[in-house]
Amino acid sequence: MAEVYLDRKRKKRVEEGHPWIFANEIERMEGQPVQGGLVDVFTHAGAYLATGYYNANSQIRVRVVSYEPLKELTREFFVERLTRCKELRERFLGEATAYRAVYGEADFLPGIVVDRFGGVLVIQVLTLGMDLRRELLVESLVEVFQPEGIYERSDVPVRELEGLEQRTGLLYGNCPEKVQIVENGLIIEVDIIHGQKTGYFFDQQANRALLAPLMKGWGRRSGITLQEVDAEGRKELLPVNANGKPVTFPLWDGATVLECFSHTGSFTVNACRFGAKKVTCLDISEHAIVSAKRNVELNGFSDRVEFVVADAFEYLRTQAKGQEERKRRAAAGEKKVDTSAKLAEGGRTWDVVILDPPAFAKTRGAVESACRGYKDINLHGLKLVNEGGFLVTASCSFHVRPDLFLATIQEAAKDAGKVLRLLEYRGAGKDHPQILGVEEGNYLKFAIFEVRSRR
């Protein structure tokens, strides 16, 4: 087996648990490595460090699979690693049957992502080393998870960096185009064939449940309070409006919510489940809105949700512009106002605004433009949050580090004239573990802010 010797001056990342070895970290090689085959990795002084698979076509020359000598990736190897993945999820997720089952390097299986949708597994094979062992991988997944079917969604550009073509298709058993899962007590239908990536984003699954305390407690804003009322000869505590009349609408205390970049409408249905009064569900993709409508219907929330197909940037700007014009007219008071001038479109506000966009920065060079994008949507989103309401905002761009993301939000708040109180800050859920020292796994930033005007 070929041997890789690392440069003396390199940063000791492998010793710290990082599974990637880049081309510029290699001092020399002994023997002839096989493309996708295993190599042993040593320090410049000859001390054994790890074993990984090799690809001369990738800037990541070696991806570590073991910290003990290993001659081959056998079926037994895959079964043992996959069993550990399954046991970890069972420990932390209980009886859940929908989650990320394998998270690549963080599960010591670099180059593989597996999402479980009940009896169906959807996998991505991202590297040459794992692509060459596809059959073993499928056999091992069947043994460990006993699925009804396995579908591949390796239609991602990163495969091309490994010298591989993108591919999709059925690998085992039978897979319907759409599957239904349960999240936080909700039915979610997922399009595993045409949806983004594997069809669903499990990394925000636990974070969506954090909407619960934001969805109620808004009745008082409308002048509704709980009062003792005589009802058929007995006293009952009922909601009463400012005119003293009982309120019969059951969601009188619920929030108004705007979800942008909705994809399957997962935040929308969670908001409804926790008591939202009205939700605006927005995405630029008609296919996404069709999926969101279906999930809203499945859970019986159709009467509370409106759907908008639009560019989120433009929609937020339009609403903010309309809101600013209304404020200017209101501030004019007794001053002469040209009422014949057409009022700008938009001007709506919400109790809770949710921004969960796709990654704006795919590379380090895109960070500056990505931050402009994050500032733009958060600046205008903040302007649309009712006083004392909440901004729920996220970023899945790894290259935009947490401190930079929060600094960008703060800049947006300053320009919007708002003061923010941070109530929650999270990453991905427990089915997306992170190896300490591997910052590439720390990509998701999720925050909930209370929004107040700076006066």
C-alpha positions as CSV (number, residue, x, y, z in Angstrom):
1,M,0.0,0.0,0.0
2,A,1.3,3.4,-0.9
3,E,2.5,5.7,1.8
4,V,2.0,9.5,2.2
5,Y,4.5,11.6,4.2
6,L,3.3,15.0,5.4
7,D,5.3,18.2,5.3
8,R,7.2,19.2,8.4
9,K,5.9,22.7,8.5
10,R,2.2,21.9,8.0
11,K,-0.4,22.7,10.6
12,K,-1.0,19.6,12.7
13,R,-4.7,19.3,11.6
14,V,-4.7,15.5,11.2
15,E,-3.5,15.1,14.8
16,E,-6.4,17.4,15.8
17,G,-9.0,15.1,14.2
18,H,-9.4,16.8,10.8
19,P,-10.0,14.1,8.1
20,W,-8.8,16.0,5.1
21,I,-5.2,16.1,3.7
22,F,-4.6,18.7,1.0
23,A,-2.1,18.4,-1.8
24,N,0.1,21.2,-0.4
25,E,0.5,19.3,2.9
26,I,2.2,16.3,1.3
27,E,6.0,16.2,1.4
28,R,6.5,13.0,-0.5
29,M,5.0,9.7,-1.4
30,E,6.4,6.2,-1.4
31,G,4.9,3.6,-3.7
32,Q,2.3,4.1,-6.4
33,P,-1.2,5.0,-5.0
34,V,-4.2,3.6,-6.7
35,Q,-6.9,6.2,-7.6
36,G,-9.6,5.8,-4.9
37,G,-7.4,3.2,-3.1
38,L,-6.2,3.3,0.5
39,V,-2.9,4.9,1.6
40,D,-1.2,5.1,4.9
41,V,-0.4,8.6,6.2
42,F,2.8,9.4,8.2
43,T,4.4,12.4,9.7
44,H,7.6,13.6,8.0
45,A,9.5,11.6,10.7
46,G,7.7,8.4,9.8
47,A,5.2,8.2,12.7
48,Y,1.9,6.6,11.6
49,L,-1.1,9.0,11.7
50,A,-4.0,7.5,9.7
51,T,-5.3,5.6,6.7
52,G,-7.4,7.2,4.0
53,Y,-8.4,7.0,0.4
54,Y,-6.5,8.8,-2.3
55,N,-7.5,10.9,-5.3
56,A,-4.9,12.6,-7.4
57,N,-7.6,14.7,-9.2
58,S,-8.8,16.4,-6.0
59,Q,-7.2,19.1,-4.0
60,I,-8.2,17.0,-1.0
61,R,-5.7,14.3,-1.8
62,V,-6.5,12.0,1.1
63,R,-9.7,11.6,3.2
64,V,-9.1,9.8,6.4
65,V,-11.3,6.7,7.2
66,S,-9.3,5.2,10.1
67,Y,-6.8,6.1,12.7
68,E,-5.6,2.5,12.8
69,P,-3.9,0.6,10.0
70,L,-6.6,-0.7,7.5
71,K,-6.0,-2.7,4.4
72,E,-9.3,-2.4,2.7
73,L,-12.8,-1.0,3.1
74,T,-14.8,-4.2,3.5
75,R,-18.5,-4.9,4.0
76,E,-17.7,-5.5,7.7
77,F,-16.1,-2.0,7.9
78,F,-19.2,-0.3,6.4
79,V,-21.6,-2.3,8.6
80,E,-19.7,-1.4,11.7
81,R,-19.6,2.3,10.9
82,L,-23.3,2.4,9.8
83,T,-24.4,0.6,12.9
84,R,-22.6,3.3,15.0
85,C,-24.5,5.9,13.0
86,K,-27.8,4.3,13.6
87,E,-27.2,3.8,17.4
88,L,-26.2,7.4,17.8
89,R,-29.5,8.6,16.2
90,E,-31.5,6.2,18.3
91,R,-29.9,7.4,21.5
92,F,-30.6,11.1,20.8
93,L,-33.7,11.0,18.5
94,G,-35.6,8.2,20.2
95,E,-38.0,6.4,17.9
96,A,-37.8,9.0,15.1
97,T,-37.7,7.5,11.6
98,A,-36.8,10.7,9.6
99,Y,-33.4,12.2,10.0
100,R,-29.9,12.5,8.6
101,A,-28.6,8.9,9.1
102,V,-25.0,9.5,7.9
103,Y,-23.3,12.8,7.9
104,G,-20.0,12.1,6.0
105,E,-16.8,13.0,7.8
106,A,-18.6,13.6,11.1
107,D,-19.7,10.0,11.1
108,F,-16.2,8.8,10.0
109,L,-17.6,8.0,6.5
110,P,-16.2,10.8,4.4
111,G,-17.9,11.3,1.1
112,I,-21.3,9.8,2.0
113,V,-24.5,11.5,3.1
114,V,-27.6,9.4,3.8
115,D,-31.0,10.8,4.8
116,R,-33.7,8.5,6.1
117,F,-37.3,9.0,5.2
118,G,-39.0,6.2,7.1
119,G,-38.5,3.1,5.0
120,V,-36.7,5.0,2.2
121,L,-33.0,6.0,2.2
122,V,-31.7,8.8,-0.1
123,I,-28.0,8.9,-0.5
124,Q,-25.3,11.1,-1.9
125,V,-22.0,9.6,-2.9
126,L,-19.6,12.6,-3.3
127,T,-16.1,11.2,-3.7
128,L,-14.2,8.8,-5.9
129,G,-13.1,6.6,-2.9
130,M,-16.8,5.9,-2.0
131,D,-18.0,5.8,-5.6
132,L,-15.8,2.8,-6.2
133,R,-17.4,1.0,-3.3
134,R,-21.0,1.8,-4.1
135,E,-22.1,-1.8,-4.2
136,L,-20.6,-2.5,-0.8
137,L,-22.2,0.6,0.6
138,V,-25.6,-0.3,-0.6
139,E,-25.4,-3.9,0.7
140,S,-24.3,-2.5,4.1
141,L,-27.1,0.0,4.2
142,V,-29.6,-2.7,3.5
143,E,-28.2,-4.9,6.3
144,V,-28.2,-2.1,8.9
145,F,-31.3,-0.1,8.1
146,Q,-33.4,-2.7,6.2
147,P,-35.0,-0.1,4.0
148,E,-37.7,-0.7,1.4
149,G,-35.7,1.3,-1.1
150,I,-32.5,3.3,-1.6
151,Y,-32.5,6.2,-4.1
152,E,-29.3,8.1,-5.1
153,R,-29.2,11.9,-5.4
154,S,-25.6,12.5,-6.3
155,D,-26.5,15.3,-8.7
156,V,-24.2,17.8,-7.0
157,P,-21.3,19.8,-8.6
158,V,-18.8,18.7,-5.9
159,R,-18.6,15.3,-7.7
160,E,-17.0,17.0,-10.7
161,L,-14.1,18.1,-8.4
162,E,-13.5,14.4,-7.8
163,G,-13.5,13.6,-11.5
164,L,-17.0,12.1,-11.3
165,E,-20.2,12.7,-13.3
166,Q,-23.4,13.7,-11.5
167,R,-25.9,10.8,-11.2
168,T,-29.3,9.9,-9.8
169,G,-31.4,6.8,-9.8
170,L,-32.8,3.8,-7.9
171,L,-30.1,1.7,-6.2
172,Y,-32.3,-0.8,-4.3
173,G,-35.9,-1.9,-3.8
174,N,-38.7,0.5,-4.6
175,C,-38.8,4.2,-3.9
176,P,-41.9,6.3,-4.6
177,E,-41.3,9.8,-6.0
178,K,-42.8,11.3,-2.8
179,V,-42.6,10.1,0.7
180,Q,-44.3,11.2,3.9
181,I,-42.6,11.7,7.2
182,V,-43.5,13.1,10.6
183,E,-41.8,16.1,12.1
184,N,-42.8,17.6,15.4
185,G,-46.2,15.8,15.1
186,L,-46.7,17.2,11.5
187,I,-47.0,15.3,8.3
188,I,-44.5,16.4,5.7
189,E,-44.5,15.2,2.1
190,V,-41.0,15.1,0.5
191,D,-40.2,14.9,-3.2
192,I,-37.0,12.8,-3.1
193,I,-36.5,12.8,-6.9
194,H,-37.1,16.5,-7.8
195,G,-36.6,18.3,-4.5
196,Q,-33.5,20.2,-3.5
197,K,-30.5,18.0,-2.6
198,T,-32.0,14.9,-0.9
199,G,-35.4,16.5,-0.9
200,Y,-35.5,17.9,2.6
201,F,-33.4,19.8,5.1
202,F,-33.2,17.9,8.3
203,D,-30.5,20.2,9.8
204,Q,-33.3,22.7,10.9
205,Q,-35.7,20.1,12.2
206,A,-35.0,20.8,15.9
207,N,-34.8,24.5,15.3
208,R,-38.3,24.6,13.8
209,A,-39.7,23.4,17.1
210,L,-38.2,26.6,18.7
211,L,-41.0,28.6,17.1
212,A,-43.5,27.5,19.8
213,P,-43.1,30.4,22.3
214,L,-43.2,32.9,19.5
215,M,-46.6,32.0,18.1
216,K,-48.9,33.0,21.0
217,G,-49.4,36.0,23.2
218,W,-50.4,38.6,20.6
219,G,-54.1,39.1,21.4
220,R,-53.4,42.0,23.8
221,R,-51.9,44.0,20.8
222,S,-55.4,43.9,19.3
223,G,-57.1,44.9,22.5
224,I,-58.2,41.4,23.4
225,T,-57.9,40.3,27.1
226,L,-59.2,37.4,29.1
227,Q,-62.1,38.4,31.3
228,E,-64.7,36.6,33.4
229,V,-67.9,36.5,31.5
230,D,-71.4,35.2,32.4
231,A,-72.1,32.3,30.1
232,E,-75.3,30.3,30.7
233,G,-75.4,31.1,34.4
234,R,-71.8,30.5,35.2
235,K,-68.6,32.5,35.1
236,E,-66.1,31.6,32.3
237,L,-62.7,33.1,31.4
238,L,-63.1,34.2,27.8
239,P,-61.3,36.5,25.4
240,V,-63.0,39.9,25.1
241,N,-62.2,42.6,22.6
242,A,-61.9,46.4,23.3
243,N,-65.7,46.8,22.8
244,G,-66.5,44.3,25.5
245,K,-67.6,41.6,23.1
246,P,-66.4,38.0,23.5
247,V,-64.1,36.8,20.7
248,T,-65.1,33.6,19.0
249,F,-62.1,33.2,16.7
250,P,-60.1,30.4,18.3
251,L,-56.7,31.7,17.2
252,W,-57.2,35.2,18.6
253,D,-53.9,35.1,20.4
254,G,-51.9,33.9,17.5
255,A,-49.0,35.6,15.6
256,T,-48.9,36.8,12.0
257,V,-45.9,35.2,10.3
258,L,-43.9,35.7,7.2
259,E,-41.7,32.8,6.0
260,C,-39.3,33.6,3.2
261,F,-37.4,30.9,1.2
262,S,-40.0,28.4,2.3
263,H,-39.0,25.4,0.2
264,T,-41.4,22.7,1.5
265,G,-43.1,25.1,3.9
266,S,-41.6,23.4,7.0
267,F,-41.4,26.5,9.1
268,T,-44.9,27.5,7.9
269,V,-46.6,24.3,9.1
270,N,-44.7,24.4,12.4
271,A,-45.8,28.0,13.0
272,C,-49.4,26.9,12.3
273,R,-49.1,23.9,14.7
274,F,-47.9,26.2,17.5
275,G,-50.8,28.6,17.1
276,A,-50.0,31.2,14.3
277,K,-53.1,33.2,13.3
278,K,-52.0,33.8,9.7
279,V,-48.8,32.8,7.7
280,T,-47.5,34.2,4.5
281,C,-45.4,31.5,2.8
282,L,-43.0,32.8,0.1
283,D,-40.6,31.2,-2.3
284,I,-39.3,32.1,-5.8
285,S,-39.9,28.5,-7.0
286,E,-43.4,27.5,-8.1
287,H,-42.4,23.9,-7.5
288,A,-41.5,24.8,-3.9
289,I,-44.8,26.5,-3.3
290,V,-46.7,23.5,-4.7
291,S,-44.8,21.4,-2.2
292,A,-45.6,23.8,0.6
293,K,-49.3,24.0,-0.3
294,R,-49.4,20.2,-0.2
295,N,-47.9,20.1,3.3
296,V,-50.2,22.8,4.5
297,E,-53.2,20.8,3.2
298,L,-52.0,17.6,4.7
299,N,-52.0,19.2,8.2
300,G,-55.3,21.1,7.8
301,F,-53.9,24.6,7.8
302,S,-55.1,25.9,4.4
303,D,-57.4,28.5,5.9
304,R,-54.5,30.2,7.7
305,V,-51.8,30.3,5.0
306,E,-51.4,32.5,1.9
307,F,-48.8,31.6,-0.7
308,V,-46.6,34.0,-2.7
309,V,-44.4,33.1,-5.6
310,A,-41.8,35.9,-5.6
311,D,-38.2,36.9,-5.2
312,A,-37.7,37.3,-1.5
313,F,-35.3,40.2,-1.9
314,E,-37.7,42.2,-4.0
315,Y,-40.7,41.3,-1.9
316,L,-39.1,42.4,1.3
317,R,-37.9,45.7,-0.3
318,T,-41.4,46.4,-1.6
319,Q,-43.1,45.8,1.7
320,A,-40.5,47.9,3.5
321,K,-40.8,50.7,1.0
322,G,-44.6,50.8,1.4
323,Q,-44.2,50.7,5.2
324,E,-41.8,53.7,5.2
325,E,-44.2,55.7,3.0
326,R,-47.1,55.0,5.3
327,K,-45.0,56.2,8.2
328,R,-44.1,59.4,6.4
329,R,-47.8,60.1,5.6
330,A,-48.8,59.4,9.2
331,A,-46.0,61.7,10.5
332,A,-47.2,64.5,8.3
333,G,-50.2,64.9,10.6
334,E,-52.0,68.2,9.9
335,K,-49.5,69.1,7.2
336,K,-50.7,69.2,3.7
337,V,-50.4,65.8,2.0
338,D,-50.9,65.1,-1.6
339,T,-53.5,62.4,-1.2
340,S,-53.8,62.0,-5.0
341,A,-50.3,60.5,-5.0
342,K,-50.5,56.7,-5.4
343,L,-49.5,54.8,-2.2
344,A,-46.6,52.5,-2.7
345,E,-47.4,48.8,-2.9
346,G,-46.7,46.7,0.2
347,G,-46.4,48.1,3.6
348,R,-47.4,45.0,5.5
349,T,-45.9,44.0,8.8
350,W,-45.8,40.7,10.7
351,D,-45.3,39.6,14.3
352,V,-42.6,37.1,13.3
353,V,-40.4,37.2,10.1
354,I,-38.5,34.0,9.2
355,L,-35.5,34.1,6.9
356,D,-34.0,30.8,6.0
357,P,-32.2,31.3,2.6
358,P,-30.0,28.9,0.7
359,A,-26.2,29.4,0.9
360,F,-25.1,32.7,-0.4
361,A,-21.4,31.9,-0.3
362,K,-20.2,28.7,-1.9
363,T,-16.6,29.8,-1.9
364,R,-14.3,31.9,0.3
365,G,-14.2,34.5,-2.5
366,A,-18.0,35.0,-2.3
367,V,-18.1,36.0,1.4
368,E,-18.3,39.7,0.8
369,S,-21.2,39.5,-1.7
370,A,-22.9,37.0,0.6
371,C,-22.8,39.4,3.5
372,R,-24.3,42.1,1.4
373,G,-27.1,39.6,0.6
374,Y,-27.6,38.7,4.3
375,K,-27.6,42.3,5.3
376,D,-30.1,43.2,2.6
377,I,-32.7,40.6,3.6
378,N,-32.3,41.1,7.3
379,L,-32.4,44.9,7.0
380,H,-35.7,44.9,5.2
381,G,-37.0,41.9,7.2
382,L,-36.4,43.9,10.4
383,K,-38.4,46.8,9.1
384,L,-41.4,44.5,8.7
385,V,-41.4,43.1,12.2
386,N,-44.0,44.6,14.5
387,E,-42.7,46.3,17.6
388,G,-41.7,43.7,20.1
389,G,-41.9,41.0,17.5
390,F,-39.3,38.5,16.5
391,L,-36.8,37.9,13.7
392,V,-35.9,34.3,13.0
393,T,-32.9,34.2,10.7
394,A,-30.4,31.7,9.5
395,S,-27.4,31.1,7.3
396,C,-26.1,27.8,5.9
397,S,-23.0,29.4,4.2
398,F,-20.0,27.8,5.9
399,H,-17.6,30.5,4.7
400,V,-19.7,33.1,6.5
401,R,-18.4,32.4,10.0
402,P,-20.7,32.8,13.1
403,D,-19.1,36.0,14.3
404,L,-19.3,37.6,10.8
405,F,-23.0,36.5,10.5
406,L,-23.9,38.1,13.8
407,A,-22.0,41.2,12.9
408,T,-23.9,41.5,9.6
409,I,-27.2,41.2,11.5
410,Q,-26.1,43.9,13.9
411,E,-25.2,46.2,10.9
412,A,-28.6,45.6,9.5
413,A,-30.2,46.4,12.8
414,K,-28.3,49.6,13.1
415,D,-29.4,50.8,9.7
416,A,-33.0,49.7,10.4
417,G,-33.0,51.7,13.6
418,K,-33.6,48.5,15.7
419,V,-32.2,47.0,18.9
420,L,-32.1,43.3,19.0
421,R,-32.1,40.9,21.9
422,L,-30.7,37.5,21.1
423,L,-32.9,34.7,22.6
424,E,-31.7,31.6,20.8
425,Y,-28.6,30.7,18.9
426,R,-28.2,27.2,17.5
427,G,-26.5,25.1,14.9
428,A,-27.7,21.9,13.3
429,G,-29.5,19.1,15.2
430,K,-28.0,16.1,16.8
431,D,-28.3,14.1,13.6
432,H,-25.6,16.5,12.2
433,P,-22.8,15.9,14.7
434,Q,-19.6,18.0,14.5
435,I,-16.0,16.8,15.1
436,L,-14.3,19.4,17.2
437,G,-11.7,21.1,15.1
438,V,-13.4,20.4,11.8
439,E,-14.9,23.9,11.2
440,E,-16.4,22.8,7.9
441,G,-19.1,21.0,9.8
442,N,-20.0,24.1,11.7
443,Y,-21.9,25.7,8.8
444,L,-25.4,26.4,10.1
445,K,-26.2,29.6,12.1
446,F,-29.8,29.9,13.4
447,A,-30.9,32.8,15.6
448,I,-34.0,34.3,17.2
449,F,-34.1,38.0,18.0
450,E,-36.6,40.1,19.7
451,V,-37.0,43.4,17.7
452,R,-37.4,46.8,19.4
453,S,-37.2,50.2,17.8
454,R,-34.3,52.5,18.8
455,R,-35.9,55.7,20.0
